[in-house]
Amino acid sequence: MLSKVMILFTGMMMVSLIANAQEIRNPTSIGPHIGWYKSSDADDGSLMFGGAIKMKLTNALGVEGSVDYRTEDYRNESIIVRSWPVMLTGLLYPVDNIYGAVGVGWYNSEVDFEKELDFLPSKSEQEFGWHFGAGVEIPLNESLLINGDFRYTFLDYNFDVVPGSDEIDNDIFAITAGLLFIIH
């Protein structure tokens, strides 16, 4: 146990020393984003919107927190899911403006049943998912940058009240573009 604590402490100290030894470019930024996403078995792809805050710990490591809003339709609009995912993402910058992303999300959802399923009551649920992807940040000036990324999310909504719904694949592919304001 003590050795795990020492390894964690040493790692934290190394990150701190690296961060203090170099000037971190664009250390914190915040702003809106818009995107297109498609759940594997959803009827169609849709627009989504949200916001993010990014913090660089070093020029090579960062973290992002984001919140989105989106709607998905399944089974010819018989199942409608409105979700507000809250995500935490680790960012790895192998070069200045390109990053890899991996993280977790908490998907707060409202499921409504329509058409031939309208006898079923709406329900709220929270699901856990994880994602990975990559992106690019392009500085426009000293206070503003644009970014674009793609992410694949592994998710499993529970529509168990609908017969045969255990076969529905909810994994999501998303492409987003954002405008980030750099906080100096």
Helices and strands as residue ranges (DSSP letters): H 2-21, E 28-39, E 46-56, E 61-74, E 79-95, E 98-113, G 115-117, E 123-141, E 144-154, G 165-167, E 172-183
